[in-house]
Amino acid sequence: MTETESYDDGSGAAPGAERTFAALPPVRGRGFAESWWGRSWIGALEATALDSEQLKKGRRYARGGAVGAVSVRPGRITAVVRDRDGTRHRVDVLLQELGDGDWDRFLDTAVDRAGHIAALLDREMPPHLVEDAATAGVELLPGTGDLEPECDCGSWDLCPHAAALCYTVARLLDQDPFVLLLMRGRAERRLLDELQTRSTARAASGAAGGGPDAGPAVAGVPAAEAFAAGDILPPLPAAPSVPDEPGLPPSLDTETDPVPGVDPDGLEFLASDAAVRAHRLLVEALAEGHADRPVEPEPSFDEDAVRLAAAVGGPGPGSVVSGRLAAATGRTRAELDLAVRAWRTGGPVALAVLGDGWSPDAVELARASAALDGSWESAADRPQLRSAGPGRWTVVGADAQLRYGPDGRWWPYRKERARWVPAGPAERDPEAALAAAGAPAGDGD
């Protein structure tokens, strides 16, 4: 990585406040970032971006070597990015600088740990420094809204050129994590000098053993007492606020052929589904009265496959996923579409009513028959029904059917193209369910 440093550009900037890195070669046959810092930068970028498609395009640009020399200075990174047709675009990405108070807390955090001091002075950036700094209220990695792109392509938001520059920064962080601190407002030399000064002052203060602000000497704790206190846990911190929406999973479009048997589209779909489910579970877990609610049973393989198919949506990669789910459950695509339709009306119960896996026993069947007899005010209002199997009654002369479910409710069905399909959610009243199925008024028995 060829690099130049600017020490005095006439702006009054601190020495080393701007670094320029030569254009990086294309990435071939490996992950885009290899170090903890590079991967963490990409993770933060992808978690806060609003348009995943722009990220994919930008990653292709960066992987293909379309990003020119990168200039890094406090609060700004700059480069020229080439389109596929050779058009060049000047791109700037602004990153909020840390204030003086933030840097004071950062340096105090580093000085508090001997390991941090030794690593930083040896020009290494320990990954757990991010967590310690965050505990002190200093966020090193970018969060939502921290990255502000500016590109002469005219895009008002993150464009592929700005995304390409951000991905290239991850490769710079592979080589030198101090680039992140420079973007946040401190050049490496100045930071290390301040750290050395603060560390020396702290050591001198400790050696003196006193002073007007010095506290009482610490005598230490006996080893047996320290060991006995190991099971005493501090109280849990307050729960964080729930995000407004699920996070975006990382994109697996790396332009590198996957190993045999691995489907990137399928993996991205499963990761997205897991994020949606995790967000829903978190919202439910923090809701008032959650502890008093019954625990939902784990879905069966068939139920979970239909649930996934219901989440696929329209055509595209999702159609491939749907085809695989249909094959895994022993269904045709038409049968899976029907199962999805049932699922969307009532989840696992509606799926059980659709199939032949459930039928009422003698007691439940008697209860259902009694409910049918008492649901209409008179015999003239009741449509003529005939049994179509356990817990199923079809309206004579009409393409409408009632099905009695394991939840004690009535599920409306109608005939479409010679097959019975769900006509809506369940009802407590069979008359209301038949109305949803489009059944005509009865003419008596």
Phi and psi in degrees as a GROMACS rama.xvg file:
@    title "Ramachandran Plot"
@    xaxis  label "Phi"
@    yaxis  label "Psi"
@TYPE xy
-75.1254  138.263  THR-2
-146.568  144.454  GLU-3
-126.077  153.778  THR-4
-122.328  141.123  GLU-5
-107.687  122.875  SER-6
-102.888  -24.6006  TYR-7
-153.147  101.158  ASP-8
-104.656  13.5011  ASP-9
83.9308  -1.02685  GLY-10
-95.021  -4.37602  SER-11
85.8722  8.42854  GLY-12
-69.2145  153.764  ALA-13
-66.9199  153.59  ALA-14
-53.6375  138.313  PRO-15
73.005  16.6851  GLY-16
-79.9966  -0.0540178  ALA-17
-143.595  134.325  GLU-18
-130.007  139.477  ARG-19
-120.013  128.445  THR-20
-112.432  134.186  PHE-21
-63.3441  155.908  ALA-22
-56.8285  138.064  ALA-23
-89.5734  147.596  LEU-24
-71.3146  164.818  PRO-25
-58.7505  154.187  PRO-26
-92.5018  128.861  VAL-27
-127.34  122.068  ARG-28
62.6397  33.7613  GLY-29
-155.096  170.567  ARG-30
-63.3668  153.79  GLY-31
-66.2  -41.4373  PHE-32
-123.47  144.748  ALA-33
-113.616  -28.8924  GLU-34
-87.8764  164.973  SER-35
-59.6935  -41.3746  TRP-36
-68.1403  -42.3512  TRP-37
-63.733  -44.7703  GLY-38
-66.6364  -37.2137  ARG-39
-67.0235  -37.7971  SER-40
-61.8343  -45.5957  TRP-41
-63.8975  -40.9775  ILE-42
-60.5682  -42.847  GLY-43
-66.5388  -39.8864  ALA-44
-61.7921  -49.5352  LEU-45
-72.1413  -27.1309  GLU-46
-75.5823  -22.2137  ALA-47
-107.475  -8.97362  THR-48
-75.6226  147.215  ALA-49
-95.0889  -21.9379  LEU-50
-123.128  101.92  ASP-51
-69.1056  -28.432  SER-52
-66.0605  -39.6776  GLU-53
-64.1872  -36.607  GLN-54
-62.4662  -43.3563  LEU-55
-60.5665  -45.4309  LYS-56
-63.2604  -43.0006  LYS-57
-63.9056  -37.0824  GLY-58
-64.8935  -37.3139  ARG-59
-64.2691  -42.1308  ARG-60
-58.8479  -49.4339  TYR-61
-65.1203  -40.5836  ALA-62
-64.8331  -32.6507  ARG-63
-84.4604  2.38018  GLY-64
79.8916  28.1903  GLY-65
-82.4887  -7.04188  ALA-66
-93.7976  126.286  VAL-67
-79.3576  -160.564  GLY-68
-57.6535  140.307  ALA-69
-109.697  126.234  VAL-70
-102.329  127.176  SER-71
-119.06  126.909  VAL-72
-146.881  168.578  ARG-73
-54.0998  122.376  PRO-74
80.2751  2.01576  GLY-75
-157.598  139.005  ARG-76
-125.012  142.753  ILE-77
-138.504  143.1  THR-78
-162.74  166.223  ALA-79
-105.485  129.898  VAL-80
-118.273  133.477  VAL-81
-94.1167  133.675  ARG-82
-71.7948  171.761  ASP-83
-65.7807  -25.8265  ARG-84
-88.3524  5.5413  ASP-85
94.0261  -6.27169  GLY-86
-64.9702  135.425  THR-87
-102.248  140.831  ARG-88
-129.592  131.409  HIS-89
-81.3074  125.564  ARG-90
-124.315  133.451  VAL-91
-124.115  138.085  ASP-92
-122.599  119.994  VAL-93
-93.8523  137.391  LEU-94
-128.008  129.518  LEU-95
-57.1279  126.598  GLN-96
-76.327  150.766  GLU-97
-80.307  144.221  LEU-98
-80.5678  173.321  GLY-99
-59.7906  -38.5482  ASP-100
-63.8397  -38.7563  GLY-101
-62.8974  -42.3106  ASP-102
-68.1384  -33.7709  TRP-103
-61.8095  -44.2201  ASP-104
-67.2161  -37.8926  ARG-105
-62.0384  -47.3138  PHE-106
-65.2583  -39.4995  LEU-107
-61.5177  -40.4265  ASP-108
-62.9197  -42.5423  THR-109
-66.0508  -41.2412  ALA-110
-68.9229  -29.7157  VAL-111
-65.9039  -20.2991  ASP-112
-119.062  120.016  ARG-113
-60.331  -34.8508  ALA-114
-64.4996  -36.5259  GLY-115
-65.1787  -44.306  HIS-116
-60.8092  -49.6021  ILE-117
-61.1781  -42.0666  ALA-118
-66.8088  -46.3535  ALA-119
-64.9231  -43.3338  LEU-120
-66.7391  -21.6315  LEU-121
-92.7017  14.7962  ASP-122
60.4632  39.3672  ARG-123
-120.53  149.322  GLU-124
-118.208  101.132  MET-125
-66.3792  133.808  PRO-126
-58.0547  -37.0871  PRO-127
-70.5153  -4.0213  HIS-128
-63.286  -30.4901  LEU-129
-61.5513  -45.7854  VAL-130
-65.7477  -43.8531  GLU-131
-64.0687  -40.1866  ASP-132
-65.8373  -40.7904  ALA-133
-62.7628  -36.8859  ALA-134
-61.8554  -32.094  THR-135
-85.6285  4.25308  ALA-136
87.5643  18.6515  GLY-137
-117.007  111.828  VAL-138
-94.9656  114.165  GLU-139
-82.9698  -46.7476  LEU-140
-76.969  149.199  LEU-141
-68.5455  142.962  PRO-142
-110.527  -172.205  GLY-143
-60.1862  126.022  THR-144
85.716  -4.12963  GLY-145
-75.9092  -33.0473  ASP-146
-93.5714  120.861  LEU-147
-118.729  104.862  GLU-148
-82.0457  147.194  PRO-149
-136.711  118.933  GLU-150
-137.032  142.267  CYS-151
-78.7259  6.68602  ASP-152
-75.4156  -12.733  CYS-153
97.095  -2.06273  GLY-154
-68.8183  140.659  SER-155
-87.8904  -11.1596  TRP-156
-131.87  -165.75  ASP-157
-61.2547  116.373  LEU-158
-103.216  170.588  CYS-159
-60.2104  -30.0376  PRO-160
-69.2159  -43.8041  HIS-161
-67.3908  -38.8436  ALA-162
-63.4048  -39.8186  ALA-163
-61.1328  -42.1482  ALA-164
-62.173  -42.8175  LEU-165
-63.9008  -40.2411  CYS-166
-66.3059  -35.4964  TYR-167
-65.8707  -34.2038  THR-168
-59.5079  -34.0994  VAL-169
-60.2292  -37.6827  ALA-170
-69.9436  -33.7532  ARG-171
-65.4266  -38.8273  LEU-172
-67.8748  -27.8533  LEU-173
-56.6678  -38.9548  ASP-174
-84.0072  -35.9721  GLN-175
-154.664  98.4059  ASP-176
-62.4913  -17.8855  PRO-177
-64.4705  -14.9652  PHE-178
-58.3699  -37.1412  VAL-179
-62.955  -41.8353  LEU-180
-67.1581  -34.7032  LEU-181
-64.3338  -43.3788  LEU-182
-60.9842  -33.6044  MET-183
-80.8893  -6.43173  ARG-184
123.51  1.75079  GLY-185
-128.996  123.535  ARG-186
-71.1586  152.596  ALA-187
-58.6062  -46.67  GLU-188
-63.5263  -43.5011  ARG-189
-64.3196  -41.2296  ARG-190
-63.5519  -45.385  LEU-191
-67.2293  -36.1663  LEU-192
-63.0575  -45.0863  ASP-193
-64.6093  -38.4998  GLU-194
-65.1569  -42.2314  LEU-195
-63.0468  -43.6621  GLN-196
-62.3376  -45.3232  THR-197
-68.1182  -38.9328  ARG-198
-65.3713  -41.3157  SER-199
-64.3733  -42.0138  THR-200
-64.1512  -39.7418  ALA-201
-64.6855  -41.636  ARG-202
-65.4862  -41.0707  ALA-203
-64.5194  -39.7076  ALA-204
-63.7106  -39.5804  SER-205
-69.1502  -35.9066  GLY-206
-68.7914  -35.7325  ALA-207
-65.6189  -32.4642  ALA-208
70.8067  20.4911  GLY-209
-169.033  -147.16  GLY-210
108.374  162.011  GLY-211
-63.4083  -27.1925  PRO-212
-100.751  1.91123  ASP-213
-74.482  141.106  ALA-214
-87.7914  -178.165  GLY-215
-66.68  149.425  PRO-216
-63.7951  141.763  ALA-217
-95.2482  121.045  VAL-218
-81.0587  -14.5506  ALA-219
95.5866  174.381  GLY-220
-125.627  134.298  VAL-221
-58.8679  144.848  PRO-222
-58.6129  -40.3444  ALA-223
-62.7822  -38.1464  ALA-224
-68.7487  -41.7955  GLU-225
-63.8748  -39.9023  ALA-226
-66.681  -40.2267  PHE-227
-65.5468  -26.6644  ALA-228
-85.0035  1.82978  ALA-229
-65.2102  -25.4529  GLY-230
-91.0327  -0.22707  ASP-231
-87.1273  109.436  ILE-232
-99.1454  141.054  LEU-233
-70.1821  161.564  PRO-234
-64.5779  151.11  PRO-235
-67.5096  145.321  LEU-236
-70.5251  164.138  PRO-237
-62.7094  145.556  ALA-238
-66.0965  139.174  ALA-239
-69.9535  161.291  PRO-240
-69.4339  149.4  SER-241
-79.9975  131.134  VAL-242
-59.5938  153.36  PRO-243
-67.6154  -27.2902  ASP-244
-151.946  162.07  GLU-245
-63.0777  153.611  PRO-246
-75.9188  162.125  GLY-247
-86.2782  129.208  LEU-248
-71.8043  158.762  PRO-249
-66.285  144.583  PRO-250
-79.449  140.216  SER-251
-104.733  12.1924  LEU-252
-81.3036  82.4891  ASP-253
-100.341  2.18318  THR-254
60.1313  18.8967  GLU-255
-114.582  130.725  THR-256
-58.4715  131.131  ASP-257
-71.7137  161.179  PRO-258
-68.1887  153.662  VAL-259
-55.8743  134.92  PRO-260
92.0717  -6.33187  GLY-261
-106.17  125.64  VAL-262
-109.089  105.72  ASP-263
-58.2478  -40.3476  PRO-264
-62.5632  -41.9096  ASP-265
-65.1198  -40.644  GLY-266
-65.8111  -41.3786  LEU-267
-62.6233  -40.2778  GLU-268
-62.7542  -45.0522  PHE-269
-64.6933  -38.9191  LEU-270
-65.1291  -41.7487  ALA-271
-63.9133  -42.7097  SER-272
-63.0591  -40.6918  ASP-273
-63.1797  -38.5736  ALA-274
-64.5977  -41.3314  ALA-275
-64.6045  -43.9658  VAL-276
-66.5915  -41.0452  ARG-277
-62.1563  -41.4436  ALA-278
-63.1103  -43.4037  HIS-279
-63.7701  -43.4727  ARG-280
-63.428  -38.047  LEU-281
-65.5895  -44.1687  LEU-282
-60.8008  -43.525  VAL-283
-67.5282  -38.8184  GLU-284
-65.3259  -32.1682  ALA-285
-92.5361  -2.19736  LEU-286
-74.11  149.83  ALA-287
-63.712  135.31  GLU-288
81.0542  11.0545  GLY-289
-63.0407  -37.2896  HIS-290
-63.9788  -24.0921  ALA-291
-88.1407  -6.35024  ASP-292
-85.4562  147.905  ARG-293
-67.7  149.667  PRO-294
-79.0836  129.495  VAL-295
-69.3369  136.312  GLU-296
-68.6244  153.938  PRO-297
-66.064  135.437  GLU-298
-69.7369  151.352  PRO-299
-73.2811  170.292  SER-300
-58.1228  -45.0013  PHE-301
-65.526  -43.0661  ASP-302
-61.802  -43.1202  GLU-303
-69.3385  -34.1057  ASP-304
-65.0789  -41.8488  ALA-305
-68.0608  -38.9372  VAL-306
-60.1913  -43.6896  ARG-307
-62.9726  -41.3841  LEU-308
-63.1071  -35.2887  ALA-309
-67.5753  -24.1348  ALA-310
-89.4905  -8.17506  ALA-311
-64.7342  -46.4118  VAL-312
89.7646  -142.819  GLY-313
-79.4078  -161.332  GLY-314
-71.434  -176.129  PRO-315
104.063  -148.617  GLY-316
-57.4388  -28.4072  PRO-317
-62.2461  -30.8332  GLY-318
-66.0769  -33.6975  SER-319
-66.9584  -42.301  VAL-320
-61.6866  -44.6757  VAL-321
-60.6863  -41.2631  SER-322
-60.5311  -39.9768  GLY-323
-70.1144  -37.0301  ARG-324
-66.8551  -38.1855  LEU-325
-61.7966  -45.7562  ALA-326
-64.0312  -38.4609  ALA-327
-66.4501  -28.7915  ALA-328
-98.8765  5.22379  THR-329
71.5221  26.749  GLY-330
-112.161  158.326  ARG-331
-80.8357  169.209  THR-332
-61.8812  -38.3532  ARG-333
-64.4644  -39.8802  ALA-334
-67.5228  -37.2522  GLU-335
-67.6848  -39.6952  LEU-336
-60.3691  -38.7877  ASP-337
-67.1361  -40.8722  LEU-338
-63.7989  -40.0444  ALA-339
-62.526  -41.3316  VAL-340
-60.7601  -42.6442  ARG-341
-64.8378  -43.4955  ALA-342
-57.497  -41.4144  TRP-343
-69.7568  -16.5569  ARG-344
-88.6225  -18.3154  THR-345
-176.445  19.491  GLY-346
66.5441  -144.652  GLY-347
-59.7644  -37.1335  PRO-348
-64.5561  -45.0199  VAL-349
-62.9527  -34.601  ALA-350
-66.8553  -39.4363  LEU-351
-65.3497  -38.8105  ALA-352
-66.7993  -33.9532  VAL-353
-65.2285  -42.0996  LEU-354
-90.3585  -166.48  GLY-355
-107.017  14.8247  ASP-356
-80.6548  -5.00576  GLY-357
-141.422  139.923  TRP-358
-149.476  145.372  SER-359
-69.0094  145.954  PRO-360
-78.9765  -175.546  ASP-361
-61.7328  -39.6201  ALA-362
-67.7779  -46.3487  VAL-363
-64.813  -37.3943  GLU-364
-65.9163  -39.1092  LEU-365
-65.7707  -38.6409  ALA-366
-65.4558  -40.7625  ARG-367
-65.7419  -41.1819  ALA-368
-64.624  -39.2527  SER-369
-64.8916  -36.8958  ALA-370
-65.4393  -38.6789  ALA-371
-63.7746  -41.808  LEU-372
-64.9836  -30.4798  ASP-373
-101.414  6.79502  GLY-374
-85.3921  -21.8141  SER-375
-108.836  144.917  TRP-376
-66.4162  -32.1488  GLU-377
-144.943  162.908  SER-378
-63.8094  -29.1103  ALA-379
-68.6058  -27.905  ALA-380
-80.9078  -23.7236  ASP-381
-79.7901  130.438  ARG-382
-71.3256  158.29  PRO-383
-77.7732  123.541  GLN-384
-117.134  144.959  LEU-385
-130.419  146.36  ARG-386
-67.2486  135.1  SER-387
-118.842  20.2988  ALA-388
131.119  171.937  GLY-389
-58.6877  118.968  PRO-390
76.7365  16.0326  GLY-391
-131.862  133.639  ARG-392
-133.763  129.706  TRP-393
-105.895  140.239  THR-394
-75.8993  124.004  VAL-395
-65.9347  127.899  VAL-396
81.3661  9.11249  GLY-397
-142.038  152.606  ALA-398
-88.8747  58.7263  ASP-399
-137.387  145.507  ALA-400
-145.775  146.833  GLN-401
-108.835  138.868  LEU-402
-128.315  132.437  ARG-403
-92.5939  124.392  TYR-404
-98.155  165.428  GLY-405
-64.6437  -13.0623  PRO-406
-90.5705  5.32192  ASP-407
78.0796  12.9285  GLY-408
-111.582  168.052  ARG-409
-106.855  131.413  TRP-410
-110.454  122.98  TRP-411
-80.9903  138.137  PRO-412
-131.553  150.498  TYR-413
-135.532  156.981  ARG-414
-91.7754  126.484  LYS-415
-131.261  121.849  GLU-416
54.6827  45.7962  ARG-417
68.8091  19.1182  ALA-418
-138.679  150.9  ARG-419
-84.4896  129.291  TRP-420
-129.303  151.392  VAL-421
-60.7488  136.865  PRO-422
-107.696  0.965333  ALA-423
155.766  -179.153  GLY-424
-70.1781  167.747  PRO-425
-72.6906  157.418  ALA-426
-129.036  151.042  GLU-427
-74.0757  -27.9109  ARG-428
-104.818  125.454  ASP-429
-63.1758  -31.1135  PRO-430
-64.7234  -41.4954  GLU-431
-66.0753  -36.6592  ALA-432
-65.742  -41.2834  ALA-433
-65.3812  -34.8245  LEU-434
-63.4449  -37.4657  ALA-435
-67.6197  -28.9531  ALA-436
-80.0202  -6.82707  ALA-437
83.5709  24.1502  GLY-438
-74.6494  140.732  ALA-439
-73.5924  163.132  PRO-440
-62.5849  150.177  ALA-441
-74.5306  154.701  GLY-442
-112.797  14.0805  ASP-443
94.4497  170.218  GLY-444
